Amino acid sequence: MFSSSKAGHLTHIVSAAVLGQVVNNGLVPPDPSTVEKYGHLIIQALVAIVTIWATVRKAMQKPETVVKMPADALPLGTAGELAKGAGHGTAQ
C-alpha cells in the first residue's frame, strides 16, 4: 500500500487527506425535507411494484371452470317462485 519512495509517502498522505475531506463533507446529514421527499419516492416505488406484481399475478391465474347445468337441475320451486313473485307478501 505504501510506496518505498518519499514522493510515494507524500502522495499517499495528501490523497488520504483529500479523500478524508471529501468523505467528511459528503456525510453531512440531509435536511428533513430531503428525507421526506426520498421517503415518499420509496413508498411510491413500493406501491408501484406491489401493484404491478398483483396485476401480473392475476393475469397469469388460470380461469375458473364454469360448470353448465340445465335449469331442471335447480332445486324445485326456486325459479318458479321467483317468476310468480311468491314470497313478497302479495295477497291472492
PDB file as gemmi writes it, atoms N, CA and C in Angstrom:
CRYST1    1.000    1.000    1.000  90.00  90.00  90.00 P 1                      
ATOM      1  N   MET A   1       0.818  -1.182   0.000  1.00  0.00           N  
ATOM      2  CA  MET A   1       0.000   0.000   0.000  1.00  0.00           C  
ATOM      3  C   MET A   1       0.870   1.257   0.000  1.00  0.00           C  
ATOM      4  N   PHE A   2       1.885   1.285   0.818  1.00  0.00           N  
ATOM      5  CA  PHE A   2       2.789   2.436   0.844  1.00  0.00           C  
ATOM      6  C   PHE A   2       3.876   2.248  -0.194  1.00  0.00           C  
ATOM      7  N   SER A   3       4.265   3.366  -0.761  1.00  0.00           N  
ATOM      8  CA  SER A   3       5.378   3.326  -1.706  1.00  0.00           C  
ATOM      9  C   SER A   3       6.681   3.365  -0.926  1.00  0.00           C  
ATOM     10  N   SER A   4       7.752   2.890  -1.525  1.00  0.00           N  
ATOM     11  CA  SER A   4       9.041   2.902  -0.843  1.00  0.00           C  
ATOM     12  C   SER A   4       9.769   4.236  -0.995  1.00  0.00           C  
ATOM     13  N   SER A   5       9.271   5.135  -1.831  1.00  0.00           N  
ATOM     14  CA  SER A   5       9.927   6.430  -2.028  1.00  0.00           C  
ATOM     15  C   SER A   5       9.256   7.510  -1.181  1.00  0.00           C  
ATOM     16  N   LYS A   6       9.993   8.610  -0.980  1.00  0.00           N  
ATOM     17  CA  LYS A   6       9.456   9.721  -0.205  1.00  0.00           C  
ATOM     18  C   LYS A   6       8.283  10.370  -0.943  1.00  0.00           C  
ATOM     19  N   ALA A   7       8.355  10.473  -2.257  1.00  0.00           N  
ATOM     20  CA  ALA A   7       7.255  11.049  -3.043  1.00  0.00           C  
ATOM     21  C   ALA A   7       6.002  10.186  -2.930  1.00  0.00           C  
ATOM     22  N   GLY A   8       6.173   8.891  -2.903  1.00  0.00           N  
ATOM     23  CA  GLY A   8       5.036   7.982  -2.748  1.00  0.00           C  
ATOM     24  C   GLY A   8       4.358   8.155  -1.410  1.00  0.00           C  
ATOM     25  N   HIS A   9       5.187   8.347  -0.335  1.00  0.00           N  
ATOM     26  CA  HIS A   9       4.623   8.577   1.000  1.00  0.00           C  
ATOM     27  C   HIS A   9       3.829   9.878   1.025  1.00  0.00           C  
ATOM     28  N   LEU A  10       4.400  10.942   0.453  1.00  0.00           N  
ATOM     29  CA  LEU A  10       3.713  12.231   0.441  1.00  0.00           C  
ATOM     30  C   LEU A  10       2.425  12.164  -0.390  1.00  0.00           C  
ATOM     31  N   THR A  11       2.480  11.469  -1.523  1.00  0.00           N  
ATOM     32  CA  THR A  11       1.294  11.321  -2.363  1.00  0.00           C  
ATOM     33  C   THR A  11       0.185  10.584  -1.605  1.00  0.00           C  
ATOM     34  N   HIS A  12       0.567   9.554  -0.878  1.00  0.00           N  
ATOM     35  CA  HIS A  12      -0.395   8.784  -0.101  1.00  0.00           C  
ATOM     36  C   HIS A  12      -1.012   9.656   0.995  1.00  0.00           C  
ATOM     37  N   ILE A  13      -0.201  10.438   1.690  1.00  0.00           N  
ATOM     38  CA  ILE A  13      -0.701  11.285   2.768  1.00  0.00           C  
ATOM     39  C   ILE A  13      -1.648  12.348   2.223  1.00  0.00           C  
ATOM     40  N   VAL A  14      -1.275  12.988   1.120  1.00  0.00           N  
ATOM     41  CA  VAL A  14      -2.109  14.036   0.530  1.00  0.00           C  
ATOM     42  C   VAL A  14      -3.415  13.442  -0.001  1.00  0.00           C  
ATOM     43  N   SER A  15      -3.326  12.314  -0.674  1.00  0.00           N  
ATOM     44  CA  SER A  15      -4.552  11.708  -1.229  1.00  0.00           C  
ATOM     45  C   SER A  15      -5.480  11.242  -0.112  1.00  0.00           C  
ATOM     46  N   ALA A  16      -4.904  10.723   0.978  1.00  0.00           N  
ATOM     47  CA  ALA A  16      -5.740  10.310   2.104  1.00  0.00           C  
ATOM     48  C   ALA A  16      -6.411  11.520   2.747  1.00  0.00           C  
ATOM     49  N   ALA A  17      -5.706  12.635   2.833  1.00  0.00           N  
ATOM     50  CA  ALA A  17      -6.285  13.850   3.414  1.00  0.00           C  
ATOM     51  C   ALA A  17      -7.409  14.384   2.537  1.00  0.00           C  
ATOM     52  N   VAL A  18      -7.170  14.414   1.221  1.00  0.00           N  
ATOM     53  CA  VAL A  18      -8.200  14.905   0.301  1.00  0.00           C  
ATOM     54  C   VAL A  18      -9.415  13.992   0.329  1.00  0.00           C  
ATOM     55  N   LEU A  19      -9.183  12.694   0.293  1.00  0.00           N  
ATOM     56  CA  LEU A  19     -10.282  11.743   0.343  1.00  0.00           C  
ATOM     57  C   LEU A  19     -11.045  11.864   1.658  1.00  0.00           C  
ATOM     58  N   GLY A  20     -10.328  12.070   2.751  1.00  0.00           N  
ATOM     59  CA  GLY A  20     -10.969  12.254   4.052  1.00  0.00           C  
ATOM     60  C   GLY A  20     -11.851  13.480   4.072  1.00  0.00           C  
ATOM     61  N   GLN A  21     -11.404  14.570   3.455  1.00  0.00           N  
ATOM     62  CA  GLN A  21     -12.211  15.785   3.402  1.00  0.00           C  
ATOM     63  C   GLN A  21     -13.472  15.577   2.564  1.00  0.00           C  
ATOM     64  N   VAL A  22     -13.315  14.899   1.444  1.00  0.00           N  
ATOM     65  CA  VAL A  22     -14.467  14.643   0.574  1.00  0.00           C  
ATOM     66  C   VAL A  22     -15.492  13.783   1.298  1.00  0.00           C  
ATOM     67  N   VAL A  23     -15.027  12.723   1.944  1.00  0.00           N  
ATOM     68  CA  VAL A  23     -15.945  11.827   2.665  1.00  0.00           C  
ATOM     69  C   VAL A  23     -16.580  12.562   3.837  1.00  0.00           C  
ATOM     70  N   ASN A  24     -15.795  13.347   4.560  1.00  0.00           N  
ATOM     71  CA  ASN A  24     -16.306  14.054   5.723  1.00  0.00           C  
ATOM     72  C   ASN A  24     -17.372  15.072   5.322  1.00  0.00           C  
ATOM     73  N   ASN A  25     -17.157  15.791   4.244  1.00  0.00           N  
ATOM     74  CA  ASN A  25     -18.146  16.772   3.784  1.00  0.00           C  
ATOM     75  C   ASN A  25     -19.355  16.095   3.147  1.00  0.00           C  
ATOM     76  N   GLY A  26     -19.161  14.942   2.559  1.00  0.00           N  
ATOM     77  CA  GLY A  26     -20.259  14.220   1.919  1.00  0.00           C  
ATOM     78  C   GLY A  26     -21.163  13.514   2.901  1.00  0.00           C  
ATOM     79  N   LEU A  27     -20.719  13.322   4.130  1.00  0.00           N  
ATOM     80  CA  LEU A  27     -21.508  12.588   5.115  1.00  0.00           C  
ATOM     81  C   LEU A  27     -22.300  13.507   6.035  1.00  0.00           C  
ATOM     82  N   VAL A  28     -22.574  14.713   5.600  1.00  0.00           N  
ATOM     83  CA  VAL A  28     -23.404  15.630   6.380  1.00  0.00           C  
ATOM     84  C   VAL A  28     -24.843  15.138   6.299  1.00  0.00           C  
ATOM     85  N   PRO A  29     -25.540  15.057   7.430  1.00  0.00           N  
ATOM     86  CA  PRO A  29     -26.916  14.568   7.374  1.00  0.00           C  
ATOM     87  C   PRO A  29     -27.803  15.494   6.542  1.00  0.00           C  
ATOM     88  N   PRO A  30     -28.732  14.925   5.776  1.00  0.00           N  
ATOM     89  CA  PRO A  30     -29.606  15.749   4.930  1.00  0.00           C  
ATOM     90  C   PRO A  30     -30.660  16.466   5.781  1.00  0.00           C  
ATOM     91  N   ASP A  31     -31.247  17.488   5.215  1.00  0.00           N  
ATOM     92  CA  ASP A  31     -32.296  18.206   5.944  1.00  0.00           C  
ATOM     93  C   ASP A  31     -33.593  17.393   5.902  1.00  0.00           C  
ATOM     94  N   PRO A  32     -34.517  17.643   6.824  1.00  0.00           N  
ATOM     95  CA  PRO A  32     -35.738  16.833   6.923  1.00  0.00           C  
ATOM     96  C   PRO A  32     -36.595  16.819   5.657  1.00  0.00           C  
ATOM     97  N   SER A  33     -36.613  17.918   4.905  1.00  0.00           N  
ATOM     98  CA  SER A  33     -37.442  17.923   3.695  1.00  0.00           C  
ATOM     99  C   SER A  33     -36.893  16.949   2.652  1.00  0.00           C  
ATOM    100  N   THR A  34     -35.577  16.828   2.575  1.00  0.00           N  
ATOM    101  CA  THR A  34     -34.976  15.866   1.643  1.00  0.00           C  
ATOM    102  C   THR A  34     -35.306  14.438   2.063  1.00  0.00           C  
ATOM    103  N   VAL A  35     -35.237  14.177   3.366  1.00  0.00           N  
ATOM    104  CA  VAL A  35     -35.583  12.839   3.867  1.00  0.00           C  
ATOM    105  C   VAL A  35     -37.032  12.521   3.556  1.00  0.00           C  
ATOM    106  N   GLU A  36     -37.922  13.515   3.721  1.00  0.00           N  
ATOM    107  CA  GLU A  36     -39.339  13.303   3.432  1.00  0.00           C  
ATOM    108  C   GLU A  36     -39.568  13.025   1.947  1.00  0.00           C  
ATOM    109  N   LYS A  37     -38.876  13.761   1.081  1.00  0.00           N  
ATOM    110  CA  LYS A  37     -39.015  13.539  -0.363  1.00  0.00           C  
ATOM    111  C   LYS A  37     -38.584  12.126  -0.743  1.00  0.00           C  
ATOM    112  N   TYR A  38     -37.425  11.704  -0.217  1.00  0.00           N  
ATOM    113  CA  TYR A  38     -36.967  10.350  -0.529  1.00  0.00           C  
ATOM    114  C   TYR A  38     -37.897   9.299   0.065  1.00  0.00           C  
ATOM    115  N   GLY A  39     -38.456   9.575   1.228  1.00  0.00           N  
ATOM    116  CA  GLY A  39     -39.418   8.647   1.823  1.00  0.00           C  
ATOM    117  C   GLY A  39     -40.638   8.472   0.949  1.00  0.00           C  
ATOM    118  N   HIS A  40     -41.164   9.581   0.421  1.00  0.00           N  
ATOM    119  CA  HIS A  40     -42.321   9.498  -0.476  1.00  0.00           C  
ATOM    120  C   HIS A  40     -41.974   8.739  -1.758  1.00  0.00           C  
ATOM    121  N   LEU A  41     -40.787   8.980  -2.286  1.00  0.00           N  
ATOM    122  CA  LEU A  41     -40.385   8.261  -3.504  1.00  0.00           C  
ATOM    123  C   LEU A  41     -40.278   6.762  -3.253  1.00  0.00           C  
ATOM    124  N   ILE A  42     -39.723   6.391  -2.108  1.00  0.00           N  
ATOM    125  CA  ILE A  42     -39.584   4.962  -1.782  1.00  0.00           C  
ATOM    126  C   ILE A  42     -40.955   4.324  -1.628  1.00  0.00           C  
ATOM    127  N   ILE A  43     -41.877   5.009  -0.946  1.00  0.00           N  
ATOM    128  CA  ILE A  43     -43.228   4.457  -0.768  1.00  0.00           C  
ATOM    129  C   ILE A  43     -43.936   4.322  -2.107  1.00  0.00           C  
ATOM    130  N   GLN A  44     -43.819   5.324  -2.982  1.00  0.00           N  
ATOM    131  CA  GLN A  44     -44.452   5.239  -4.296  1.00  0.00           C  
ATOM    132  C   GLN A  44     -43.877   4.102  -5.126  1.00  0.00           C  
ATOM    133  N   ALA A  45     -42.569   3.899  -5.024  1.00  0.00           N  
ATOM    134  CA  ALA A  45     -41.942   2.792  -5.755  1.00  0.00           C  
ATOM    135  C   ALA A  45     -42.450   1.451  -5.230  1.00  0.00           C  
ATOM    136  N   LEU A  46     -42.580   1.312  -3.913  1.00  0.00           N  
ATOM    137  CA  LEU A  46     -43.085   0.054  -3.346  1.00  0.00           C  
ATOM    138  C   LEU A  46     -44.532  -0.202  -3.763  1.00  0.00           C  
ATOM    139  N   VAL A  47     -45.357   0.839  -3.760  1.00  0.00           N  
ATOM    140  CA  VAL A  47     -46.756   0.675  -4.179  1.00  0.00           C  
ATOM    141  C   VAL A  47     -46.820   0.274  -5.649  1.00  0.00           C  
ATOM    142  N   ALA A  48     -45.984   0.889  -6.475  1.00  0.00           N  
ATOM    143  CA  ALA A  48     -45.969   0.545  -7.899  1.00  0.00           C  
ATOM    144  C   ALA A  48     -45.543  -0.906  -8.102  1.00  0.00           C  
ATOM    145  N   ILE A  49     -44.525  -1.346  -7.383  1.00  0.00           N  
ATOM    146  CA  ILE A  49     -44.036  -2.729  -7.526  1.00  0.00           C  
ATOM    147  C   ILE A  49     -45.111  -3.717  -7.102  1.00  0.00           C  
ATOM    148  N   VAL A  50     -45.773  -3.454  -5.968  1.00  0.00           N  
ATOM    149  CA  VAL A  50     -46.821  -4.368  -5.487  1.00  0.00           C  
ATOM    150  C   VAL A  50     -48.008  -4.381  -6.450  1.00  0.00           C  
ATOM    151  N   THR A  51     -48.360  -3.225  -7.001  1.00  0.00           N  
ATOM    152  CA  THR A  51     -49.479  -3.165  -7.942  1.00  0.00           C  
ATOM    153  C   THR A  51     -49.167  -3.940  -9.212  1.00  0.00           C  
ATOM    154  N   ILE A  52     -47.986  -3.754  -9.744  1.00  0.00           N  
ATOM    155  CA  ILE A  52     -47.591  -4.482 -10.953  1.00  0.00           C  
ATOM    156  C   ILE A  52     -47.534  -5.972 -10.677  1.00  0.00           C  
ATOM    157  N   TRP A  53     -46.982  -6.353  -9.519  1.00  0.00           N  
ATOM    158  CA  TRP A  53     -46.890  -7.777  -9.159  1.00  0.00           C  
ATOM    159  C   TRP A  53     -48.285  -8.389  -9.056  1.00  0.00           C  
ATOM    160  N   ALA A  54     -49.228  -7.678  -8.422  1.00  0.00           N  
ATOM    161  CA  ALA A  54     -50.580  -8.216  -8.275  1.00  0.00           C  
ATOM    162  C   ALA A  54     -51.285  -8.311  -9.621  1.00  0.00           C  
ATOM    163  N   THR A  55     -51.063  -7.336 -10.490  1.00  0.00           N  
ATOM    164  CA  THR A  55     -51.694  -7.367 -11.813  1.00  0.00           C  
ATOM    165  C   THR A  55     -51.174  -8.535 -12.639  1.00  0.00           C  
ATOM    166  N   VAL A  56     -49.869  -8.728 -12.635  1.00  0.00           N  
ATOM    167  CA  VAL A  56     -49.280  -9.839 -13.392  1.00  0.00           C  
ATOM    168  C   VAL A  56     -49.724 -11.167 -12.802  1.00  0.00           C  
ATOM    169  N   ARG A  57     -49.768 -11.255 -11.475  1.00  0.00           N  
ATOM    170  CA  ARG A  57     -50.193 -12.497 -10.823  1.00  0.00           C  
ATOM    171  C   ARG A  57     -51.637 -12.825 -11.189  1.00  0.00           C  
ATOM    172  N   LYS A  58     -52.495 -11.807 -11.195  1.00  0.00           N  
ATOM    173  CA  LYS A  58     -53.895 -12.026 -11.546  1.00  0.00           C  
ATOM    174  C   LYS A  58     -54.033 -12.434 -13.013  1.00  0.00           C  
ATOM    175  N   ALA A  59     -53.238 -11.828 -13.876  1.00  0.00           N  
ATOM    176  CA  ALA A  59     -53.313 -12.154 -15.298  1.00  0.00           C  
ATOM    177  C   ALA A  59     -52.819 -13.565 -15.583  1.00  0.00           C  
ATOM    178  N   MET A  60     -51.911 -14.071 -14.767  1.00  0.00           N  
ATOM    179  CA  MET A  60     -51.343 -15.398 -15.004  1.00  0.00           C  
ATOM    180  C   MET A  60     -52.171 -16.525 -14.388  1.00  0.00           C  
ATOM    181  N   GLN A  61     -53.207 -16.170 -13.611  1.00  0.00           N  
ATOM    182  CA  GLN A  61     -54.027 -17.205 -12.998  1.00  0.00           C  
ATOM    183  C   GLN A  61     -54.841 -17.938 -14.059  1.00  0.00           C  
ATOM    184  N   LYS A  62     -55.087 -19.204 -13.792  1.00  0.00           N  
ATOM    185  CA  LYS A  62     -55.932 -19.979 -14.691  1.00  0.00           C  
ATOM    186  C   LYS A  62     -57.385 -19.586 -14.436  1.00  0.00           C  
ATOM    187  N   PRO A  63     -58.172 -19.474 -15.481  1.00  0.00           N  
ATOM    188  CA  PRO A  63     -59.578 -19.111 -15.269  1.00  0.00           C  
ATOM    189  C   PRO A  63     -60.320 -20.232 -14.548  1.00  0.00           C  
ATOM    190  N   GLU A  64     -61.302 -19.833 -13.760  1.00  0.00           N  
ATOM    191  CA  GLU A  64     -62.098 -20.835 -13.052  1.00  0.00           C  
ATOM    192  C   GLU A  64     -62.965 -21.587 -14.057  1.00  0.00           C  
ATOM    193  N   THR A  65     -63.174 -22.850 -13.790  1.00  0.00           N  
ATOM    194  CA  THR A  65     -64.015 -23.637 -14.688  1.00  0.00           C  
ATOM    195  C   THR A  65     -65.480 -23.383 -14.347  1.00  0.00           C  
ATOM    196  N   VAL A  66     -66.259 -23.141 -15.354  1.00  0.00           N  
ATOM    197  CA  VAL A  66     -67.693 -22.903 -15.178  1.00  0.00           C  
ATOM    198  C   VAL A  66     -68.417 -24.170 -15.593  1.00  0.00           C  
ATOM    199  N   VAL A  67     -69.191 -24.696 -14.670  1.00  0.00           N  
ATOM    200  CA  VAL A  67     -69.953 -25.908 -14.950  1.00  0.00           C  
ATOM    201  C   VAL A  67     -71.361 -25.509 -15.338  1.00  0.00           C  
ATOM    202  N   LYS A  68     -71.734 -25.823 -16.567  1.00  0.00           N  
ATOM    203  CA  LYS A  68     -73.084 -25.508 -17.032  1.00  0.00           C  
ATOM    204  C   LYS A  68     -73.998 -26.671 -16.695  1.00  0.00           C  
ATOM    205  N   MET A  69     -75.143 -26.327 -16.143  1.00  0.00           N  
ATOM    206  CA  MET A  69     -76.104 -27.373 -15.816  1.00  0.00           C  
ATOM    207  C   MET A  69     -77.493 -26.911 -16.256  1.00  0.00           C  
ATOM    208  N   PRO A  70     -78.331 -27.842 -16.589  1.00  0.00           N  
ATOM    209  CA  PRO A  70     -79.663 -27.458 -17.059  1.00  0.00           C  
ATOM    210  C   PRO A  70     -80.499 -26.860 -15.921  1.00  0.00           C  
ATOM    211  N   ALA A  71     -81.522 -26.086 -16.317  1.00  0.00           N  
ATOM    212  CA  ALA A  71     -82.380 -25.446 -15.317  1.00  0.00           C  
ATOM    213  C   ALA A  71     -83.170 -26.472 -14.517  1.00  0.00           C  
ATOM    214  N   ASP A  72     -83.374 -27.654 -15.087  1.00  0.00           N  
ATOM    215  CA  ASP A  72     -84.126 -28.692 -14.369  1.00  0.00           C  
ATOM    216  C   ASP A  72     -83.359 -29.186 -13.149  1.00  0.00           C  
ATOM    217  N   ALA A  73     -82.071 -28.988 -13.131  1.00  0.00           N  
ATOM    218  CA  ALA A  73     -81.272 -29.485 -12.021  1.00  0.00           C  
ATOM    219  C   ALA A  73     -81.333 -28.572 -10.804  1.00  0.00           C  
ATOM    220  N   LEU A  74     -81.948 -27.383 -10.952  1.00  0.00           N  
ATOM    221  CA  LEU A  74     -82.085 -26.479  -9.818  1.00  0.00           C  
ATOM    222  C   LEU A  74     -83.080 -27.048  -8.821  1.00  0.00           C  
ATOM    223  N   PRO A  75     -82.984 -26.633  -7.568  1.00  0.00           N  
ATOM    224  CA  PRO A  75     -83.967 -27.111  -6.584  1.00  0.00           C  
ATOM    225  C   PRO A  75     -85.379 -26.711  -6.991  1.00  0.00           C  
ATOM    226  N   LEU A  76     -86.343 -27.535  -6.640  1.00  0.00           N  
ATOM    227  CA  LEU A  76     -87.726 -27.296  -7.047  1.00  0.00           C  
ATOM    228  C   LEU A  76     -88.263 -26.021  -6.429  1.00  0.00           C  
ATOM    229  N   GLY A  77     -88.980 -25.277  -7.218  1.00  0.00           N  
ATOM    230  CA  GLY A  77     -89.680 -24.107  -6.713  1.00  0.00           C  
ATOM    231  C   GLY A  77     -88.879 -22.822  -6.754  1.00  0.00           C  
ATOM    232  N   THR A  78     -87.584 -22.854  -6.863  1.00  0.00           N  
ATOM    233  CA  THR A  78     -86.806 -21.620  -6.809  1.00  0.00           C  
ATOM    234  C   THR A  78     -87.119 -20.738  -7.996  1.00  0.00           C  
ATOM    235  N   ALA A  79     -86.969 -21.243  -9.188  1.00  0.00           N  
ATOM    236  CA  ALA A  79     -87.197 -20.438 -10.378  1.00  0.00           C  
ATOM    237  C   ALA A  79     -88.678 -20.107 -10.512  1.00  0.00           C  
ATOM    238  N   GLY A  80     -89.536 -21.053 -10.186  1.00  0.00           N  
ATOM    239  CA  GLY A  80     -90.981 -20.828 -10.301  1.00  0.00           C  
ATOM    240  C   GLY A  80     -91.471 -19.787  -9.321  1.00  0.00           C  
ATOM    241  N   GLU A  81     -91.011 -19.843  -8.099  1.00  0.00           N  
ATOM    242  CA  GLU A  81     -91.453 -18.880  -7.095  1.00  0.00           C  
ATOM    243  C   GLU A  81     -90.972 -17.478  -7.448  1.00  0.00           C  
ATOM    244  N   LEU A  82     -89.768 -17.356  -7.954  1.00  0.00           N  
ATOM    245  CA  LEU A  82     -89.259 -16.045  -8.327  1.00  0.00           C  
ATOM    246  C   LEU A  82     -90.030 -15.479  -9.511  1.00  0.00           C  
ATOM    247  N   ALA A  83     -90.414 -16.333 -10.445  1.00  0.00           N  
ATOM    248  CA  ALA A  83     -91.143 -15.875 -11.627  1.00  0.00           C  
ATOM    249  C   ALA A  83     -92.547 -15.418 -11.253  1.00  0.00           C  
ATOM    250  N   LYS A  84     -93.207 -16.117 -10.326  1.00  0.00           N  
ATOM    251  CA  LYS A  84     -94.578 -15.779  -9.930  1.00  0.00           C  
ATOM    252  C   LYS A  84     -94.616 -14.632  -8.939  1.00  0.00           C  
ATOM    253  N   GLY A  85     -93.504 -14.328  -8.287  1.00  0.00           N  
ATOM    254  CA  GLY A  85     -93.478 -13.258  -7.311  1.00  0.00           C  
ATOM    255  C   GLY A  85     -93.929 -13.705  -5.940  1.00  0.00           C  
ATOM    256  N   ALA A  86     -93.954 -14.979  -5.711  1.00  0.00           N  
ATOM    257  CA  ALA A  86     -94.384 -15.505  -4.418  1.00  0.00           C  
ATOM    258  C   ALA A  86     -93.361 -15.147  -3.362  1.00  0.00           C  
ATOM    259  N   GLY A  87     -93.814 -15.034  -2.156  1.00  0.00           N  
ATOM    260  CA  GLY A  87     -92.926 -14.733  -1.063  1.00  0.00           C  
ATOM    261  C   GLY A  87     -92.760 -13.250  -0.842  1.00  0.00           C  
ATOM    262  N   HIS A  88     -93.469 -12.421  -1.597  1.00  0.00           N  
ATOM    263  CA  HIS A  88     -93.357 -10.971  -1.443  1.00  0.00           C  
ATOM    264  C   HIS A  88     -94.510 -10.421  -0.621  1.00  0.00           C  
ATOM    265  N   GLY A  89     -95.300 -11.277  -0.076  1.00  0.00           N  
ATOM    266  CA  GLY A  89     -96.415 -10.826   0.750  1.00  0.00           C  
ATOM    267  C   GLY A  89     -97.602 -10.322  -0.032  1.00  0.00           C  
ATOM    268  N   THR A  90     -97.782 -10.790  -1.254  1.00  0.00           N  
ATOM    269  CA  THR A  90     -98.922 -10.352  -2.063  1.00  0.00           C  
ATOM    270  C   THR A  90    -100.128 -11.217  -1.738  1.00  0.00           C  
ATOM    271  N   ALA A  91    -101.258 -10.594  -1.661  1.00  0.00           N  
ATOM    272  CA  ALA A  91    -102.499 -11.340  -1.372  1.00  0.00           C  
ATOM    273  C   ALA A  91    -103.001 -11.995  -2.642  1.00  0.00           C  
ATOM    274  N   GLN A  92    -103.587 -13.182  -2.490  1.00  0.00           N  
ATOM    275  CA  GLN A  92    -104.097 -13.909  -3.653  1.00  0.00           C  
ATOM    276  C   GLN A  92    -105.568 -14.126  -3.539  1.00  0.00           C  
TER     277      GLN A  92                                                      
END                                                                             
